[in-house]
Every structure is written in structure tokens, then in C-alpha cells.
Amino acid sequence: MLSKEQRLSRSSDFKSTVRMGTRKKAGNFVLYRAQVAGGDTKVGFIVGKDVGNAVARHRLSRQLRHIVRQLPPAPAGTNSVVRCLPGASKSTFQEMQRSLASIW
């Protein structure tokens, strides 16, 4: 799991990363990445209601945190946001790993 210090928690951080960051898409995932002056490297996840019910969304979030923890660290001072598209809950764990590794 990612520690609390490594996760985005404020909505303003999510908004600024999505608006100002670079965008990459692979499979059912979109990665937004933005540099932050003097900040720590943080990751956040957007899993909307169109992905599935609460159980499916939370399961997907846990799997994504596990996958991101295993990926190489992002450059220092970078905020990253992973957005799940509607078909993401139907992806296998291996498909999620491949998709995220290709855009990370």
C-alpha cells in the first residue's frame, strides 16, 4: 500500500494535476502527471461511479495502489493522478499492470 504521505488527498491537488498535467492513455486508464515546485511525489486515483458499484470501485482502488507501489518511483516533485474509465473494473489484474506500466 502507499503511505498517506505518498497519496494525494486535497481536491485542489487533483484538479491542478488533471488540468495542468500531461496526459497519457492506455487501456482503461488515463495518467495525468504534473510537476510541483518543492513538493513531494504523490499519487491519486479517480474511480467514478460509472466504473461500478462501491465494492467494485474500492477493489479497483486497492489493486491500483498495489500496482503503483511496485512501479519505479516517479520523478521527485511530481503529482500523478490515475483516472479509471468505465471498463476498468472488467480488466484483469495483469491487464491493469501492463496498462499502467506502459504509461507510467
GROMACS elastic network, one bead per residue, 0.5 to 0.9 nm:
[ bonds ]
;  ai    aj funct       b0    kb
    1    62     6  0.78616   500
    1    65     6  0.58197   500
    1    66     6  0.55816   500
    1    67     6  0.89613   500
    1    68     6  0.87555   500
    1    69     6  0.65493   500
    2     5     6  0.80429   500
    2     6     6  0.60260   500
    2     7     6  0.68042   500
    2    43     6  0.86194   500
    2    65     6  0.62440   500
    2    66     6  0.75545   500
    2    68     6  0.81784   500
    2    69     6  0.62309   500
    3     6     6  0.53465   500
    3     7     6  0.67742   500
    4     7     6  0.53310   500
    4     8     6  0.81411   500
    4     9     6  0.85502   500
    5     8     6  0.80523   500
    5    40     6  0.83170   500
    5    41     6  0.88012   500
    5    42     6  0.74079   500
    6    40     6  0.76785   500
    6    41     6  0.64748   500
    6    43     6  0.62124   500
    6    44     6  0.86698   500
    7    41     6  0.84680   500
    7    42     6  0.50154   500
    7    44     6  0.56167   500
    7    45     6  0.87744   500
    8    11     6  0.82590   500
    8    13     6  0.67942   500
    8    14     6  0.70837   500
    8    42     6  0.56473   500
    8    43     6  0.54865   500
    8    45     6  0.82156   500
    8    79     6  0.77368   500
    8    80     6  0.84335   500
    8    81     6  0.82647   500
    9    12     6  0.87672   500
    9    13     6  0.74467   500
    9    14     6  0.78906   500
    9    44     6  0.73704   500
   10    13     6  0.54022   500
   10    14     6  0.67124   500
   10    15     6  0.89216   500
   11    14     6  0.50398   500
   11    15     6  0.61450   500
   11    16     6  0.86205   500
   12    15     6  0.50637   500
   12    16     6  0.60919   500
   12    17     6  0.84876   500
   13    16     6  0.52984   500
   13    17     6  0.60797   500
   13    18     6  0.85816   500
   13    79     6  0.80322   500
   14    17     6  0.52625   500
   14    18     6  0.61783   500
   14    19     6  0.85689   500
   14    44     6  0.72707   500
   14    45     6  0.88184   500
   14    46     6  0.87957   500
   14    79     6  0.84990   500
   14    80     6  0.86339   500
   14    81     6  0.69639   500
   15    18     6  0.52746   500
   15    19     6  0.60224   500
   15    20     6  0.83784   500
   16    19     6  0.51455   500
   16    20     6  0.57160   500
   16    21     6  0.75449   500
   16    34     6  0.81595   500
   17    20     6  0.54431   500
   17    21     6  0.50462   500
   17    22     6  0.84511   500
   17    32     6  0.64315   500
   17    33     6  0.62826   500
   17    34     6  0.53870   500
   17    35     6  0.83494   500
   17    79     6  0.64837   500
   17    80     6  0.69979   500
   17    81     6  0.69504   500
   18    21     6  0.55413   500
   18    22     6  0.79963   500
   18    23     6  0.80812   500
   18    31     6  0.87707   500
   18    32     6  0.56520   500
   18    33     6  0.75538   500
   18    34     6  0.80030   500
   18    80     6  0.86657   500
   18    81     6  0.71175   500
   19    22     6  0.85870   500
   19    32     6  0.85491   500
   19    34     6  0.89980   500
   20    32     6  0.85228   500
   20    33     6  0.82603   500
   20    34     6  0.64341   500
   20    35     6  0.89913   500
   21    31     6  0.89824   500
   21    32     6  0.53363   500
   21    35     6  0.76233   500
   21    79     6  0.85299   500
   21    80     6  0.83405   500
   22    31     6  0.79242   500
   22    32     6  0.54066   500
   22    33     6  0.53224   500
   22    34     6  0.64838   500
   23    30     6  0.68195   500
   23    31     6  0.56890   500
   23    33     6  0.68444   500
   24    29     6  0.84720   500
   24    30     6  0.56412   500
   24    31     6  0.51709   500
   24    32     6  0.66567   500
   24    33     6  0.86667   500
   24   103     6  0.60731   500
   24   104     6  0.85836   500
   25    28     6  0.76634   500
   25    29     6  0.58664   500
   25    31     6  0.62970   500
   25    32     6  0.89509   500
   25    99     6  0.84667   500
   25   103     6  0.68005   500
   26    29     6  0.55786   500
   26    30     6  0.64881   500
   26    31     6  0.84313   500
   26    98     6  0.88578   500
   26    99     6  0.52993   500
   26   100     6  0.71987   500
   26   102     6  0.71511   500
   26   103     6  0.64973   500
   27    30     6  0.81923   500
   27    85     6  0.86191   500
   27    87     6  0.88119   500
   27    88     6  0.81232   500
   27    91     6  0.89305   500
   27    95     6  0.82407   500
   27    96     6  0.81151   500
   27    99     6  0.58770   500
   27   100     6  0.86706   500
   28    83     6  0.84674   500
   28    84     6  0.60254   500
   28    86     6  0.72401   500
   28    87     6  0.59957   500
   28    88     6  0.50486   500
   28    89     6  0.88305   500
   28    91     6  0.79728   500
   28    96     6  0.82105   500
   28    99     6  0.78350   500
   29    82     6  0.65962   500
   29    83     6  0.56723   500
   29    85     6  0.58572   500
   29    88     6  0.71405   500
   29    96     6  0.82811   500
   29    99     6  0.71753   500
   29   100     6  0.73057   500
   29   103     6  0.89027   500
   30    81     6  0.81031   500
   30    82     6  0.56861   500
   30    83     6  0.50833   500
   30    84     6  0.66309   500
   30    85     6  0.76344   500
   30   100     6  0.86889   500
   30   103     6  0.82052   500
   31    80     6  0.68618   500
   31    81     6  0.57378   500
   31    83     6  0.64333   500
   31   100     6  0.81668   500
   31   103     6  0.68564   500
   31   104     6  0.75008   500
   32    79     6  0.81334   500
   32    80     6  0.56007   500
   32    81     6  0.50927   500
   32    82     6  0.64776   500
   32    83     6  0.80175   500
   33    78     6  0.67334   500
   33    79     6  0.56854   500
   33    81     6  0.64768   500
   33    82     6  0.88402   500
   34    77     6  0.85916   500
   34    78     6  0.56892   500
   34    79     6  0.53547   500
   34    80     6  0.66050   500
   34    81     6  0.89165   500
   35    39     6  0.84636   500
   35    41     6  0.89123   500
   35    75     6  0.86822   500
   35    76     6  0.84104   500
   35    77     6  0.58251   500
   35    79     6  0.63021   500
   35    80     6  0.88887   500
   36    39     6  0.54163   500
   36    40     6  0.78019   500
   36    41     6  0.83791   500
   36    76     6  0.88081   500
   36    77     6  0.51599   500
   36    78     6  0.56464   500
   36    79     6  0.67371   500
   37    40     6  0.88746   500
   37    77     6  0.65029   500
   37    78     6  0.86228   500
   38    76     6  0.88691   500
   38    77     6  0.61669   500
   39    42     6  0.86057   500
   39    76     6  0.78878   500
   39    78     6  0.73753   500
   39    79     6  0.85497   500
   40    76     6  0.64247   500
   40    78     6  0.67971   500
   40    79     6  0.79103   500
   41    73     6  0.83683   500
   41    74     6  0.68334   500
   41    75     6  0.71447   500
   41    76     6  0.54553   500
   41    79     6  0.56892   500
   41    80     6  0.79298   500
   42    74     6  0.85991   500
   42    77     6  0.79568   500
   42    78     6  0.64907   500
   42    80     6  0.62569   500
   42    81     6  0.85290   500
   43    65     6  0.88312   500
   43    68     6  0.84558   500
   43    78     6  0.84495   500
   43    79     6  0.58512   500
   43    81     6  0.56916   500
   43    82     6  0.77547   500
   44    65     6  0.88987   500
   44    79     6  0.79366   500
   44    80     6  0.62898   500
   44    82     6  0.63396   500
   44    83     6  0.86333   500
   45    61     6  0.70365   500
   45    64     6  0.80118   500
   45    65     6  0.84251   500
   45    80     6  0.85295   500
   45    81     6  0.55127   500
   45    83     6  0.59163   500
   45    84     6  0.77776   500
   46    61     6  0.84870   500
   46    81     6  0.71900   500
   46    82     6  0.61529   500
   46    84     6  0.62110   500
   47    50     6  0.81911   500
   47    51     6  0.66505   500
   47    52     6  0.88980   500
   47    57     6  0.61379   500
   47    58     6  0.83781   500
   47    60     6  0.79153   500
   47    61     6  0.71894   500
   47    82     6  0.84998   500
   47    83     6  0.62734   500
   47    84     6  0.53292   500
   47    85     6  0.77829   500
   47    86     6  0.88051   500
   48    51     6  0.57710   500
   48    52     6  0.78567   500
   48    57     6  0.75469   500
   48    83     6  0.83790   500
   48    84     6  0.73151   500
   48    85     6  0.80627   500
   48    86     6  0.80352   500
   49    52     6  0.56690   500
   49    53     6  0.65898   500
   49    54     6  0.77609   500
   49    57     6  0.75807   500
   49    86     6  0.84784   500
   50    53     6  0.81589   500
   50    85     6  0.78753   500
   50    86     6  0.54266   500
   50    87     6  0.87331   500
   51    56     6  0.75630   500
   51    57     6  0.66489   500
   51    84     6  0.72703   500
   51    85     6  0.66210   500
   51    87     6  0.64833   500
   51    88     6  0.65499   500
   51    89     6  0.61391   500
   51    90     6  0.89719   500
   52    55     6  0.78070   500
   52    56     6  0.55324   500
   52    57     6  0.60650   500
   52    86     6  0.76728   500
   52    87     6  0.89640   500
   52    89     6  0.69748   500
   53    56     6  0.54088   500
   53    57     6  0.62259   500
   53    58     6  0.87476   500
   54    57     6  0.50767   500
   54    58     6  0.60905   500
   54    59     6  0.84395   500
   55    58     6  0.53894   500
   55    59     6  0.61099   500
   55    60     6  0.85653   500
   56    59     6  0.51599   500
   56    60     6  0.60812   500
   56    61     6  0.86031   500
   56    89     6  0.65464   500
   57    60     6  0.51424   500
   57    61     6  0.61736   500
   57    62     6  0.87311   500
   57    89     6  0.75306   500
   58    62     6  0.62205   500
   58    63     6  0.86222   500
   59    62     6  0.52256   500
   59    63     6  0.62797   500
   59    64     6  0.86728   500
   59    89     6  0.86647   500
   60    63     6  0.51023   500
   60    64     6  0.61224   500
   60    65     6  0.86552   500
   60    84     6  0.88867   500
   60    88     6  0.79804   500
   60    89     6  0.65085   500
   61    64     6  0.50969   500
   61    65     6  0.62039   500
   61    66     6  0.86445   500
   62    65     6  0.52103   500
   62    66     6  0.63084   500
   62    67     6  0.87476   500
   63    66     6  0.51257   500
   63    67     6  0.62365   500
   63    68     6  0.86954   500
   63    93     6  0.75047   500
   63    96     6  0.86271   500
   64    67     6  0.50377   500
   64    68     6  0.60553   500
   64    69     6  0.84519   500
   64    82     6  0.86229   500
   64    96     6  0.78360   500
   64    97     6  0.84490   500
   64   100     6  0.87545   500
   65    68     6  0.52469   500
   65    69     6  0.61142   500
   65    70     6  0.88256   500
   66    69     6  0.52603   500
   66    70     6  0.66680   500
   67    70     6  0.53352   500
   67    71     6  0.65875   500
   67    93     6  0.88252   500
   67    96     6  0.80429   500
   67    97     6  0.62501   500
   67   100     6  0.79301   500
   67   101     6  0.87397   500
   68    71     6  0.51359   500
   68    72     6  0.81479   500
   68    73     6  0.85670   500
   68    97     6  0.86124   500
   68   100     6  0.78368   500
   68   101     6  0.85983   500
   68   104     6  0.87698   500
   69    72     6  0.79270   500
   69    73     6  0.80964   500
   70    73     6  0.85570   500
   71    74     6  0.85549   500
   71   100     6  0.86174   500
   71   101     6  0.69719   500
   71   104     6  0.77663   500
   72   104     6  0.83429   500
   73    76     6  0.82921   500
   74    77     6  0.84386   500
   74    78     6  0.66397   500
   74    79     6  0.85037   500
   74    80     6  0.81825   500
   74   104     6  0.79014   500
   75    78     6  0.59142   500
   76    79     6  0.89951   500
   82   100     6  0.87322   500
   84    87     6  0.79753   500
   84    88     6  0.58781   500
   84    89     6  0.84852   500
   85    88     6  0.56414   500
   85    89     6  0.86600   500
   86    89     6  0.72810   500
   86    90     6  0.87942   500
   87    90     6  0.56558   500
   87    91     6  0.70797   500
   88    91     6  0.53461   500
   88    92     6  0.87227   500
   88    96     6  0.80705   500
   89    92     6  0.81071   500
   91    94     6  0.80871   500
   91    95     6  0.59512   500
   91    96     6  0.63736   500
   92    95     6  0.51701   500
   92    96     6  0.63242   500
   92    97     6  0.87161   500
   93    96     6  0.51093   500
   93    97     6  0.62483   500
   93    98     6  0.87673   500
   94    97     6  0.50187   500
   94    98     6  0.62303   500
   94    99     6  0.86005   500
   95    98     6  0.51731   500
   95    99     6  0.60943   500
   95   100     6  0.85702   500
   96    99     6  0.51597   500
   96   100     6  0.60731   500
   96   101     6  0.83686   500
   97   100     6  0.53766   500
   97   101     6  0.59361   500
   97   102     6  0.85160   500
   98   101     6  0.51624   500
   98   102     6  0.61133   500
   98   103     6  0.88589   500
   99   102     6  0.53007   500
   99   103     6  0.66285   500
   99   104     6  0.86338   500
  100   103     6  0.53599   500
  100   104     6  0.57750   500
  101   104     6  0.51738   500
